[in-house]
Amino acid sequence: MYPKPGLPNEGLVMSMRRAIIAAATVAVAGALMLTAGCTPDSPSAGGTAPSTNGIGPITFATGKDDAGFFETLIGPWNKAHPNERVTLLLLPEAENGQLAQLTANLQAGSSVYDVIDMDVIWTAEFASAGWILPLESSMFQVKDFLHPAVATATYDGHLWAVPYYSNADLLYYRKDILDKAGEPPPKTLAQLQELAQTVAPRYGLQGYATQLAPYEGLTVNFADALQSAGGSFLSANGTVTVDSAQALAGLDFLVDGVRDGWISKDSLGYEEESSWADFESGKLLFLNNWPFIYSQASQPGAANKVYGKVGVAPLPGLDGTGSSSLGGANLAVSAFSKHQRTALAFIQYLTSLPEERQLLIDSGFPPVWTSLYSDPAMVRLFPYLPMVKQAILNAQPRPSIIDYDQASLAISSAVYQALTLTKTPQQALSEMSGQLTQIIRDG
């Protein structure tokens, strides 16, 4: 946990938590306010009717890498609700594994999940399949949330989940090295390439790294390059637009960098934590990664060779600031949950302002409450918050396709083949375009 200058004392924080817990319970106990005709006792909600009045113990399904700070966050709830305790149900660490496990259980109508910690890209698939409940937005503080985060929880004009944290990639760099070289952080892709090719080897470092292993992270990183070069996956009317000159420029940036060596070839096996581990060990000049890396970089330790030496900047683009893929997580209620009232009250509690503040302190995940980005105490702890807010506002969602998992597989597979020189970038984009068009048509 980080120090908390300017934050309420522990007694006051606990009092605030008790008030939030009580308010959430009262708000939900009277009636489960969902969309018209979709109450928990209604077959149209997609699941079976609760066995009681919807109040009781619940499970919270989330990735096992998040278990530590969630234990801290749910502790006060469990103390106040001995008959509505929350049990963490840990999913695989990798996002693809999480989706596979969730899908298998939800397709079977299993009630094992009550609250689901969902990647923002799953909303369309889960909502269209009837696996999660439609929500009444007035039950939550979404008017005070970042608009891009709320958009990720919306499908077909309706709210299906509650934003929990948001995300946008940032560029981390060795501030000490750029200062020695008399160079500012890059603002364009060309400047990034030049510094990676010239400054990095001068100081015995590899130039630039990002997550290019064949998993969801590769889709995200290709989206970063695609959007930062002015391209897109889909047009406003849903037509596939990925086979374009702008997309080719973005893919060429990655392919040429790996081939020429200024993008570390280790990137072809990097996921988020492994890429951070090599940056932390002092091997890299630049790293593309999520904001939680700033928190890890700010912790002294024997393994952290870059403590006090790390700078952070927006992603560079073709002619200026680039655009990240929009990330984050939303909280949804399983349509098959037997205790949906408790599930909703727990989501109200987790997404309250005090708990969002605590989430930021404990994990470094960007909150969805807009006010926290200008909170003086939070900005003292996390000076990059205003930059993160702007990066989120500039970010673009990955394609909202019902069968997103198949779409992501088509994207990452095509890009990986280009990165490993199995296919030319143009061939990869052409095949990707055809596959995405077919996936959308079949969906």
C-alpha beads as a LAMMPS data file, in Angstrom:
LAMMPS data file: protein, C-alpha beads

443 atoms
442 bonds

1 atom types
1 bond types

-500.0 500.0 xlo xhi
-500.0 500.0 ylo yhi
-500.0 500.0 zlo zhi

Masses

1 110.0

Atoms # bond

1 1 1 0.000 0.000 0.000
2 1 1 1.176 3.538 -0.735
3 1 1 1.461 6.364 1.791
4 1 1 -1.655 8.501 1.995
5 1 1 -0.726 12.173 2.498
6 1 1 -3.814 14.310 2.836
7 1 1 -6.204 11.346 2.947
8 1 1 -8.838 10.855 5.684
9 1 1 -7.619 9.015 8.761
10 1 1 -8.411 5.328 9.147
11 1 1 -11.349 5.897 11.503
12 1 1 -12.978 8.344 9.137
13 1 1 -12.405 6.021 6.172
14 1 1 -14.097 3.167 8.026
15 1 1 -17.028 5.429 8.950
16 1 1 -17.401 6.447 5.310
17 1 1 -17.313 2.782 4.278
18 1 1 -20.001 1.865 6.806
19 1 1 -22.199 4.681 5.480
20 1 1 -21.686 3.534 1.889
21 1 1 -22.480 -0.077 2.812
22 1 1 -25.657 0.944 4.643
23 1 1 -26.801 3.190 1.783
24 1 1 -26.227 0.468 -0.790
25 1 1 -28.184 -2.041 1.246
26 1 1 -31.145 0.294 1.733
27 1 1 -31.197 1.313 -1.920
28 1 1 -31.429 -2.246 -3.175
29 1 1 -33.444 -3.919 -0.426
30 1 1 -36.747 -2.313 -1.376
31 1 1 -36.842 -3.370 -4.990
32 1 1 -34.486 -4.655 -7.652
33 1 1 -34.785 -1.897 -10.244
34 1 1 -33.938 -3.293 -13.661
35 1 1 -35.338 -2.465 -17.057
36 1 1 -39.056 -2.851 -17.524
37 1 1 -40.068 -6.499 -17.627
38 1 1 -36.595 -7.774 -16.653
39 1 1 -36.711 -8.417 -12.913
40 1 1 -34.812 -11.324 -11.374
41 1 1 -38.051 -13.344 -11.320
42 1 1 -38.653 -12.743 -15.012
43 1 1 -37.564 -15.355 -17.572
44 1 1 -36.640 -12.541 -19.976
45 1 1 -33.747 -11.623 -17.715
46 1 1 -31.991 -14.682 -19.116
47 1 1 -31.529 -16.701 -15.923
48 1 1 -33.389 -18.712 -13.348
49 1 1 -35.445 -17.056 -10.618
50 1 1 -33.662 -16.503 -7.286
51 1 1 -34.379 -19.176 -4.689
52 1 1 -34.984 -16.550 -1.969
53 1 1 -35.640 -12.827 -1.989
54 1 1 -32.351 -12.257 -3.790
55 1 1 -30.366 -11.604 -0.603
56 1 1 -27.588 -13.901 0.574
57 1 1 -23.918 -14.869 0.137
58 1 1 -22.404 -14.119 -3.251
59 1 1 -19.300 -14.892 -5.281
60 1 1 -17.167 -12.320 -7.035
61 1 1 -15.428 -13.728 -10.126
62 1 1 -12.177 -11.965 -10.968
63 1 1 -8.690 -12.736 -12.270
64 1 1 -6.370 -14.326 -9.731
65 1 1 -3.784 -11.569 -10.211
66 1 1 -6.249 -9.108 -8.632
67 1 1 -6.938 -11.202 -5.524
68 1 1 -4.666 -9.261 -3.165
69 1 1 -6.245 -5.847 -3.258
70 1 1 -9.785 -7.210 -3.630
71 1 1 -9.379 -9.038 -0.320
72 1 1 -8.715 -5.645 1.267
73 1 1 -11.672 -3.979 -0.453
74 1 1 -14.267 -6.620 0.406
75 1 1 -13.179 -6.959 4.039
76 1 1 -15.384 -4.117 5.371
77 1 1 -18.368 -5.421 3.403
78 1 1 -18.037 -8.910 4.855
79 1 1 -17.666 -7.546 8.374
80 1 1 -20.886 -5.549 7.988
81 1 1 -22.778 -8.343 6.187
82 1 1 -22.104 -11.702 7.875
83 1 1 -25.107 -13.238 6.058
84 1 1 -24.176 -11.711 2.689
85 1 1 -20.492 -12.469 2.606
86 1 1 -18.570 -12.107 -0.637
87 1 1 -16.261 -14.938 -1.656
88 1 1 -13.640 -14.341 -4.312
89 1 1 -13.852 -16.857 -7.134
90 1 1 -10.512 -16.630 -8.902
91 1 1 -10.320 -16.920 -12.668
92 1 1 -7.132 -17.496 -14.707
93 1 1 -4.686 -14.600 -14.893
94 1 1 -4.765 -14.354 -18.701
95 1 1 -7.808 -12.624 -20.146
96 1 1 -8.378 -15.313 -22.773
97 1 1 -8.506 -17.961 -20.045
98 1 1 -10.932 -15.874 -17.999
99 1 1 -13.287 -15.548 -20.951
100 1 1 -13.148 -19.269 -21.720
101 1 1 -13.998 -20.227 -18.136
102 1 1 -16.781 -17.668 -17.807
103 1 1 -18.297 -18.633 -21.151
104 1 1 -18.333 -22.340 -20.352
105 1 1 -20.212 -21.803 -17.100
106 1 1 -22.616 -19.132 -18.328
107 1 1 -23.562 -21.105 -21.424
108 1 1 -24.557 -23.915 -19.074
109 1 1 -26.709 -21.545 -17.002
110 1 1 -24.536 -22.073 -13.931
111 1 1 -25.283 -19.971 -10.853
112 1 1 -21.685 -20.238 -9.622
113 1 1 -21.101 -16.534 -10.388
114 1 1 -22.963 -13.600 -8.847
115 1 1 -20.811 -10.548 -9.645
116 1 1 -18.515 -10.764 -12.665
117 1 1 -15.435 -8.599 -13.168
118 1 1 -15.628 -8.239 -16.968
119 1 1 -13.181 -6.852 -19.474
120 1 1 -14.742 -3.844 -21.172
121 1 1 -14.745 -5.651 -24.516
122 1 1 -17.131 -8.390 -23.350
123 1 1 -20.267 -6.287 -22.851
124 1 1 -21.840 -6.906 -26.259
125 1 1 -21.260 -10.660 -26.136
126 1 1 -22.501 -11.168 -22.576
127 1 1 -25.516 -8.886 -22.981
128 1 1 -26.650 -10.300 -26.315
129 1 1 -26.362 -13.850 -24.940
130 1 1 -28.530 -13.026 -21.897
131 1 1 -25.762 -13.916 -19.434
132 1 1 -25.901 -10.646 -17.479
133 1 1 -28.748 -8.484 -16.232
134 1 1 -29.728 -5.123 -17.732
135 1 1 -29.292 -2.386 -15.131
136 1 1 -31.071 0.824 -14.232
137 1 1 -28.487 3.601 -14.508
138 1 1 -30.163 5.680 -11.778
139 1 1 -29.022 3.070 -9.229
140 1 1 -25.400 4.043 -9.815
141 1 1 -23.340 7.232 -10.019
142 1 1 -22.555 6.874 -13.716
143 1 1 -23.211 10.578 -14.345
144 1 1 -20.023 11.232 -12.359
145 1 1 -17.963 8.665 -14.283
146 1 1 -15.671 9.106 -17.287
147 1 1 -17.872 8.988 -20.384
148 1 1 -15.692 6.515 -22.342
149 1 1 -15.890 4.091 -19.409
150 1 1 -19.694 4.305 -19.317
151 1 1 -19.847 3.714 -23.069
152 1 1 -18.020 0.387 -22.643
153 1 1 -20.742 -0.799 -20.246
154 1 1 -23.523 0.091 -22.681
155 1 1 -24.948 -2.152 -25.386
156 1 1 -27.840 -1.423 -27.721
157 1 1 -28.528 1.823 -25.873
158 1 1 -28.811 0.256 -22.409
159 1 1 -26.542 -0.113 -19.380
160 1 1 -25.519 -3.742 -18.746
161 1 1 -22.648 -3.300 -16.296
162 1 1 -21.102 -0.683 -14.031
163 1 1 -17.667 0.751 -14.894
164 1 1 -15.107 -0.120 -12.240
165 1 1 -11.786 1.091 -13.584
166 1 1 -10.611 2.403 -16.929
167 1 1 -7.294 2.093 -18.761
168 1 1 -5.184 3.562 -21.544
169 1 1 -1.643 2.655 -22.544
170 1 1 1.186 5.071 -21.741
171 1 1 4.830 5.350 -22.793
172 1 1 7.298 4.692 -19.979
173 1 1 10.890 5.801 -20.469
174 1 1 14.210 6.038 -18.676
175 1 1 14.166 9.684 -17.670
176 1 1 17.752 9.517 -16.428
177 1 1 18.969 8.292 -19.821
178 1 1 17.054 10.855 -21.888
179 1 1 18.276 13.597 -19.542
180 1 1 21.890 12.488 -20.059
181 1 1 21.342 12.447 -23.810
182 1 1 19.702 15.878 -23.714
183 1 1 16.558 14.516 -25.354
184 1 1 12.885 15.057 -24.457
185 1 1 10.450 12.137 -24.550
186 1 1 9.216 11.430 -28.086
187 1 1 5.983 12.953 -29.335
188 1 1 5.822 11.149 -32.672
189 1 1 6.411 7.597 -33.842
190 1 1 9.381 8.787 -35.904
191 1 1 10.991 10.386 -32.850
192 1 1 10.422 7.201 -30.834
193 1 1 12.127 5.164 -33.532
194 1 1 15.082 7.539 -33.766
195 1 1 15.701 7.562 -30.004
196 1 1 15.338 3.784 -29.808
197 1 1 17.882 3.376 -32.614
198 1 1 20.428 5.940 -31.446
199 1 1 20.220 6.701 -27.713
200 1 1 19.406 3.200 -26.438
201 1 1 22.509 1.417 -27.816
202 1 1 24.709 4.281 -26.653
203 1 1 23.778 3.384 -23.080
204 1 1 23.693 -0.385 -23.522
205 1 1 19.893 -0.629 -23.623
206 1 1 17.331 -2.153 -25.931
207 1 1 15.179 0.483 -27.588
208 1 1 11.437 -0.087 -27.291
209 1 1 9.253 -2.916 -26.057
210 1 1 5.579 -3.683 -26.005
211 1 1 3.334 -6.739 -25.674
212 1 1 3.430 -8.691 -28.947
213 1 1 2.855 -12.267 -27.768
214 1 1 -0.115 -13.883 -29.563
215 1 1 -2.860 -13.061 -27.024
216 1 1 -5.271 -10.194 -26.329
217 1 1 -2.361 -7.889 -25.561
218 1 1 -1.247 -8.128 -29.188
219 1 1 -4.695 -6.974 -30.340
220 1 1 -4.412 -4.042 -27.925
221 1 1 -0.933 -3.091 -29.085
222 1 1 -1.847 -3.335 -32.744
223 1 1 -4.857 -1.135 -31.984
224 1 1 -2.488 1.413 -30.401
225 1 1 -0.307 1.483 -33.527
226 1 1 -3.297 1.437 -35.889
227 1 1 -5.079 4.344 -34.188
228 1 1 -1.899 6.339 -33.601
229 1 1 -1.307 6.190 -37.355
230 1 1 -4.857 7.427 -38.040
231 1 1 -6.479 4.073 -38.841
232 1 1 -9.492 2.222 -37.464
233 1 1 -11.043 -1.242 -37.304
234 1 1 -14.599 -0.231 -38.145
235 1 1 -16.411 2.749 -39.599
236 1 1 -19.290 4.443 -37.792
237 1 1 -21.773 2.206 -39.620
238 1 1 -19.885 -0.993 -38.743
239 1 1 -18.029 -1.552 -42.012
240 1 1 -14.564 -3.083 -41.650
241 1 1 -11.921 -0.440 -42.420
242 1 1 -8.729 -2.167 -41.304
243 1 1 -7.342 -2.695 -44.823
244 1 1 -6.185 0.901 -45.262
245 1 1 -3.044 2.957 -45.829
246 1 1 -3.192 4.181 -42.217
247 1 1 -3.478 0.639 -40.874
248 1 1 -0.551 -0.404 -43.036
249 1 1 1.545 2.450 -41.612
250 1 1 0.725 1.292 -38.072
251 1 1 1.530 -2.356 -38.789
252 1 1 4.719 -1.416 -40.680
253 1 1 5.845 0.502 -37.588
254 1 1 5.712 -2.706 -35.540
255 1 1 6.982 -5.104 -38.202
256 1 1 9.897 -2.914 -39.269
257 1 1 10.848 -2.244 -35.651
258 1 1 11.017 -5.929 -34.725
259 1 1 12.825 -6.847 -37.946
260 1 1 15.383 -4.054 -37.578
261 1 1 15.887 -4.684 -33.860
262 1 1 14.982 -1.327 -32.313
263 1 1 11.809 -2.974 -31.028
264 1 1 13.082 -5.706 -28.737
265 1 1 12.543 -9.130 -30.306
266 1 1 11.652 -10.300 -26.802
267 1 1 8.418 -8.361 -27.344
268 1 1 7.176 -11.311 -29.411
269 1 1 6.871 -13.202 -26.127
270 1 1 5.967 -10.312 -23.822
271 1 1 2.773 -9.964 -21.846
272 1 1 2.207 -7.073 -19.417
273 1 1 4.135 -8.379 -16.414
274 1 1 7.025 -9.930 -18.350
275 1 1 7.639 -6.714 -20.278
276 1 1 7.598 -4.754 -17.026
277 1 1 10.072 -7.203 -15.486
278 1 1 12.644 -6.462 -18.200
279 1 1 12.043 -2.712 -17.971
280 1 1 12.401 -2.949 -14.185
281 1 1 15.701 -4.802 -14.567
282 1 1 17.130 -1.912 -16.597
283 1 1 17.165 -3.496 -20.066
284 1 1 14.873 -1.077 -21.911
285 1 1 14.744 2.592 -22.816
286 1 1 11.009 2.667 -23.671
287 1 1 8.028 0.531 -22.718
288 1 1 4.349 0.666 -23.734
289 1 1 2.141 -0.548 -20.882
290 1 1 -0.917 0.195 -18.723
291 1 1 -0.936 2.792 -15.907
292 1 1 -0.499 0.243 -13.092
293 1 1 3.148 0.044 -14.147
294 1 1 3.680 3.520 -12.698
295 1 1 2.716 2.196 -9.274
296 1 1 5.134 -0.716 -9.585
297 1 1 7.924 1.546 -10.822
298 1 1 7.391 3.795 -7.791
299 1 1 8.096 1.027 -5.294
300 1 1 11.726 0.644 -4.185
301 1 1 13.089 -2.864 -4.002
302 1 1 16.020 -5.052 -4.887
303 1 1 14.506 -6.027 -8.235
304 1 1 13.588 -2.479 -9.219
305 1 1 16.722 -1.113 -10.878
306 1 1 14.852 1.884 -12.307
307 1 1 13.349 3.282 -9.100
308 1 1 13.399 7.082 -9.296
309 1 1 14.496 6.987 -12.946
310 1 1 11.176 6.487 -14.760
311 1 1 9.250 9.055 -16.749
312 1 1 5.843 8.659 -18.351
313 1 1 4.372 10.293 -21.445
314 1 1 1.376 9.896 -23.760
315 1 1 1.741 7.417 -26.584
316 1 1 3.300 9.080 -29.637
317 1 1 1.391 9.192 -32.906
318 1 1 2.120 9.821 -36.554
319 1 1 2.094 13.615 -36.254
320 1 1 1.644 14.129 -32.508
321 1 1 -0.038 12.452 -29.562
322 1 1 -1.256 8.967 -30.371
323 1 1 -4.356 7.065 -29.332
324 1 1 -4.469 4.059 -27.038
325 1 1 -6.867 1.176 -27.084
326 1 1 -9.411 1.729 -24.310
327 1 1 -9.098 -0.795 -21.510
328 1 1 -10.578 -1.357 -18.097
329 1 1 -13.121 -3.484 -16.279
330 1 1 -16.860 -3.402 -15.606
331 1 1 -18.905 -5.165 -12.949
332 1 1 -21.986 -7.130 -14.011
333 1 1 -24.605 -9.279 -12.290
334 1 1 -24.978 -12.798 -13.614
335 1 1 -28.463 -13.484 -14.961
336 1 1 -28.234 -16.861 -13.196
337 1 1 -27.319 -15.471 -9.762
338 1 1 -29.592 -16.548 -6.892
339 1 1 -28.781 -13.437 -4.833
340 1 1 -29.058 -10.570 -7.270
341 1 1 -30.110 -7.936 -4.699
342 1 1 -26.949 -8.500 -2.717
343 1 1 -24.917 -8.529 -5.931
344 1 1 -26.273 -5.109 -6.905
345 1 1 -25.692 -3.646 -3.451
346 1 1 -22.117 -4.954 -3.505
347 1 1 -21.494 -3.311 -6.900
348 1 1 -22.866 -0.040 -5.533
349 1 1 -20.416 -0.341 -2.656
350 1 1 -17.369 -1.188 -4.819
351 1 1 -18.051 1.664 -7.261
352 1 1 -18.652 4.279 -4.557
353 1 1 -16.234 7.199 -4.403
354 1 1 -14.365 6.064 -1.220
355 1 1 -13.835 2.559 -2.612
356 1 1 -12.735 3.874 -6.008
357 1 1 -10.189 6.039 -4.208
358 1 1 -8.960 3.022 -2.267
359 1 1 -8.746 0.944 -5.441
360 1 1 -6.466 3.564 -6.977
361 1 1 -4.250 3.651 -3.876
362 1 1 -4.018 -0.132 -3.592
363 1 1 -3.609 -1.065 -7.248
364 1 1 -2.814 2.003 -9.351
365 1 1 -5.773 1.183 -11.628
366 1 1 -7.298 4.370 -13.099
367 1 1 -10.655 5.070 -11.423
368 1 1 -13.892 5.857 -13.264
369 1 1 -14.876 8.775 -11.006
370 1 1 -13.900 11.936 -12.888
371 1 1 -13.355 13.925 -9.678
372 1 1 -10.471 11.695 -8.537
373 1 1 -8.306 12.894 -11.426
374 1 1 -8.193 16.370 -9.905
375 1 1 -8.226 15.292 -6.244
376 1 1 -5.106 17.000 -4.752
377 1 1 -4.266 14.048 -2.472
378 1 1 -4.522 11.588 -5.366
379 1 1 -2.482 13.759 -7.720
380 1 1 0.256 14.016 -5.070
381 1 1 0.367 10.224 -4.909
382 1 1 -0.012 9.751 -8.665
383 1 1 1.280 12.860 -10.502
384 1 1 0.486 11.257 -13.858
385 1 1 -3.304 11.194 -13.212
386 1 1 -4.150 14.212 -15.415
387 1 1 -2.181 12.563 -18.236
388 1 1 -4.034 9.285 -17.712
389 1 1 -7.384 11.073 -17.846
390 1 1 -6.488 12.673 -21.168
391 1 1 -5.206 9.364 -22.523
392 1 1 -8.506 7.688 -21.602
393 1 1 -10.504 10.493 -23.222
394 1 1 -8.349 10.138 -26.373
395 1 1 -8.521 6.328 -26.366
396 1 1 -10.739 4.321 -28.688
397 1 1 -12.610 1.121 -27.849
398 1 1 -11.703 -2.097 -29.575
399 1 1 -14.308 -3.196 -32.124
400 1 1 -17.697 -3.821 -30.508
401 1 1 -18.381 -7.202 -32.089
402 1 1 -20.673 -9.769 -30.459
403 1 1 -18.193 -12.569 -31.123
404 1 1 -15.280 -10.456 -29.944
405 1 1 -13.119 -13.417 -28.961
406 1 1 -13.082 -14.662 -32.548
407 1 1 -12.449 -11.151 -33.838
408 1 1 -9.507 -10.682 -31.481
409 1 1 -8.075 -14.053 -32.498
410 1 1 -8.289 -13.054 -36.173
411 1 1 -6.540 -9.750 -35.438
412 1 1 -3.750 -11.112 -33.246
413 1 1 -3.109 -14.098 -35.528
414 1 1 -2.761 -11.932 -38.630
415 1 1 -0.533 -9.407 -36.873
416 1 1 1.685 -12.112 -35.382
417 1 1 2.189 -13.659 -38.812
418 1 1 3.323 -10.268 -40.104
419 1 1 5.624 -9.739 -37.113
420 1 1 7.262 -13.127 -37.657
421 1 1 7.574 -12.408 -41.407
422 1 1 5.311 -15.312 -42.332
423 1 1 3.139 -12.881 -44.305
424 1 1 3.629 -9.380 -45.561
425 1 1 1.842 -6.612 -43.667
426 1 1 -0.453 -6.044 -46.651
427 1 1 -1.362 -9.734 -46.838
428 1 1 -2.028 -9.794 -43.102
429 1 1 -4.340 -6.775 -43.260
430 1 1 -6.215 -8.116 -46.258
431 1 1 -6.853 -11.455 -44.562
432 1 1 -7.767 -9.751 -41.294
433 1 1 -10.295 -7.577 -43.092
434 1 1 -11.942 -10.576 -44.735
435 1 1 -12.110 -12.538 -41.493
436 1 1 -13.582 -9.637 -39.507
437 1 1 -16.200 -9.054 -42.193
438 1 1 -17.184 -12.734 -42.038
439 1 1 -17.326 -12.739 -38.211
440 1 1 -19.603 -9.701 -38.196
441 1 1 -21.818 -11.202 -40.898
442 1 1 -22.126 -14.518 -39.050
443 1 1 -22.815 -12.767 -35.761

Bonds

1 1 1 2
2 1 2 3
3 1 3 4
4 1 4 5
5 1 5 6
6 1 6 7
7 1 7 8
8 1 8 9
9 1 9 10
10 1 10 11
11 1 11 12
12 1 12 13
13 1 13 14
14 1 14 15
15 1 15 16
16 1 16 17
17 1 17 18
18 1 18 19
19 1 19 20
20 1 20 21
21 1 21 22
22 1 22 23
23 1 23 24
24 1 24 25
25 1 25 26
26 1 26 27
27 1 27 28
28 1 28 29
29 1 29 30
30 1 30 31
31 1 31 32
32 1 32 33
33 1 33 34
34 1 34 35
35 1 35 36
36 1 36 37
37 1 37 38
38 1 38 39
39 1 39 40
40 1 40 41
41 1 41 42
42 1 42 43
43 1 43 44
44 1 44 45
45 1 45 46
46 1 46 47
47 1 47 48
48 1 48 49
49 1 49 50
50 1 50 51
51 1 51 52
52 1 52 53
53 1 53 54
54 1 54 55
55 1 55 56
56 1 56 57
57 1 57 58
58 1 58 59
59 1 59 60
60 1 60 61
61 1 61 62
62 1 62 63
63 1 63 64
64 1 64 65
65 1 65 66
66 1 66 67
67 1 67 68
68 1 68 69
69 1 69 70
70 1 70 71
71 1 71 72
72 1 72 73
73 1 73 74
74 1 74 75
75 1 75 76
76 1 76 77
77 1 77 78
78 1 78 79
79 1 79 80
80 1 80 81
81 1 81 82
82 1 82 83
83 1 83 84
84 1 84 85
85 1 85 86
86 1 86 87
87 1 87 88
88 1 88 89
89 1 89 90
90 1 90 91
91 1 91 92
92 1 92 93
93 1 93 94
94 1 94 95
95 1 95 96
96 1 96 97
97 1 97 98
98 1 98 99
99 1 99 100
100 1 100 101
101 1 101 102
102 1 102 103
103 1 103 104
104 1 104 105
105 1 105 106
106 1 106 107
107 1 107 108
108 1 108 109
109 1 109 110
110 1 110 111
111 1 111 112
112 1 112 113
113 1 113 114
114 1 114 115
115 1 115 116
116 1 116 117
117 1 117 118
118 1 118 119
119 1 119 120
120 1 120 121
121 1 121 122
122 1 122 123
123 1 123 124
124 1 124 125
125 1 125 126
126 1 126 127
127 1 127 128
128 1 128 129
129 1 129 130
130 1 130 131
131 1 131 132
132 1 132 133
133 1 133 134
134 1 134 135
135 1 135 136
136 1 136 137
137 1 137 138
138 1 138 139
139 1 139 140
140 1 140 141
141 1 141 142
142 1 142 143
143 1 143 144
144 1 144 145
145 1 145 146
146 1 146 147
147 1 147 148
148 1 148 149
149 1 149 150
150 1 150 151
151 1 151 152
152 1 152 153
153 1 153 154
154 1 154 155
155 1 155 156
156 1 156 157
157 1 157 158
158 1 158 159
159 1 159 160
160 1 160 161
161 1 161 162
162 1 162 163
163 1 163 164
164 1 164 165
165 1 165 166
166 1 166 167
167 1 167 168
168 1 168 169
169 1 169 170
170 1 170 171
171 1 171 172
172 1 172 173
173 1 173 174
174 1 174 175
175 1 175 176
176 1 176 177
177 1 177 178
178 1 178 179
179 1 179 180
180 1 180 181
181 1 181 182
182 1 182 183
183 1 183 184
184 1 184 185
185 1 185 186
186 1 186 187
187 1 187 188
188 1 188 189
189 1 189 190
190 1 190 191
191 1 191 192
192 1 192 193
193 1 193 194
194 1 194 195
195 1 195 196
196 1 196 197
197 1 197 198
198 1 198 199
199 1 199 200
200 1 200 201
201 1 201 202
202 1 202 203
203 1 203 204
204 1 204 205
205 1 205 206
206 1 206 207
207 1 207 208
208 1 208 209
209 1 209 210
210 1 210 211
211 1 211 212
212 1 212 213
213 1 213 214
214 1 214 215
215 1 215 216
216 1 216 217
217 1 217 218
218 1 218 219
219 1 219 220
220 1 220 221
221 1 221 222
222 1 222 223
223 1 223 224
224 1 224 225
225 1 225 226
226 1 226 227
227 1 227 228
228 1 228 229
229 1 229 230
230 1 230 231
231 1 231 232
232 1 232 233
233 1 233 234
234 1 234 235
235 1 235 236
236 1 236 237
237 1 237 238
238 1 238 239
239 1 239 240
240 1 240 241
241 1 241 242
242 1 242 243
243 1 243 244
244 1 244 245
245 1 245 246
246 1 246 247
247 1 247 248
248 1 248 249
249 1 249 250
250 1 250 251
251 1 251 252
252 1 252 253
253 1 253 254
254 1 254 255
255 1 255 256
256 1 256 257
257 1 257 258
258 1 258 259
259 1 259 260
260 1 260 261
261 1 261 262
262 1 262 263
263 1 263 264
264 1 264 265
265 1 265 266
266 1 266 267
267 1 267 268
268 1 268 269
269 1 269 270
270 1 270 271
271 1 271 272
272 1 272 273
273 1 273 274
274 1 274 275
275 1 275 276
276 1 276 277
277 1 277 278
278 1 278 279
279 1 279 280
280 1 280 281
281 1 281 282
282 1 282 283
283 1 283 284
284 1 284 285
285 1 285 286
286 1 286 287
287 1 287 288
288 1 288 289
289 1 289 290
290 1 290 291
291 1 291 292
292 1 292 293
293 1 293 294
294 1 294 295
295 1 295 296
296 1 296 297
297 1 297 298
298 1 298 299
299 1 299 300
300 1 300 301
301 1 301 302
302 1 302 303
303 1 303 304
304 1 304 305
305 1 305 306
306 1 306 307
307 1 307 308
308 1 308 309
309 1 309 310
310 1 310 311
311 1 311 312
312 1 312 313
313 1 313 314
314 1 314 315
315 1 315 316
316 1 316 317
317 1 317 318
318 1 318 319
319 1 319 320
320 1 320 321
321 1 321 322
322 1 322 323
323 1 323 324
324 1 324 325
325 1 325 326
326 1 326 327
327 1 327 328
328 1 328 329
329 1 329 330
330 1 330 331
331 1 331 332
332 1 332 333
333 1 333 334
334 1 334 335
335 1 335 336
336 1 336 337
337 1 337 338
338 1 338 339
339 1 339 340
340 1 340 341
341 1 341 342
342 1 342 343
343 1 343 344
344 1 344 345
345 1 345 346
346 1 346 347
347 1 347 348
348 1 348 349
349 1 349 350
350 1 350 351
351 1 351 352
352 1 352 353
353 1 353 354
354 1 354 355
355 1 355 356
356 1 356 357
357 1 357 358
358 1 358 359
359 1 359 360
360 1 360 361
361 1 361 362
362 1 362 363
363 1 363 364
364 1 364 365
365 1 365 366
366 1 366 367
367 1 367 368
368 1 368 369
369 1 369 370
370 1 370 371
371 1 371 372
372 1 372 373
373 1 373 374
374 1 374 375
375 1 375 376
376 1 376 377
377 1 377 378
378 1 378 379
379 1 379 380
380 1 380 381
381 1 381 382
382 1 382 383
383 1 383 384
384 1 384 385
385 1 385 386
386 1 386 387
387 1 387 388
388 1 388 389
389 1 389 390
390 1 390 391
391 1 391 392
392 1 392 393
393 1 393 394
394 1 394 395
395 1 395 396
396 1 396 397
397 1 397 398
398 1 398 399
399 1 399 400
400 1 400 401
401 1 401 402
402 1 402 403
403 1 403 404
404 1 404 405
405 1 405 406
406 1 406 407
407 1 407 408
408 1 408 409
409 1 409 410
410 1 410 411
411 1 411 412
412 1 412 413
413 1 413 414
414 1 414 415
415 1 415 416
416 1 416 417
417 1 417 418
418 1 418 419
419 1 419 420
420 1 420 421
421 1 421 422
422 1 422 423
423 1 423 424
424 1 424 425
425 1 425 426
426 1 426 427
427 1 427 428
428 1 428 429
429 1 429 430
430 1 430 431
431 1 431 432
432 1 432 433
433 1 433 434
434 1 434 435
435 1 435 436
436 1 436 437
437 1 437 438
438 1 438 439
439 1 439 440
440 1 440 441
441 1 441 442
442 1 442 443
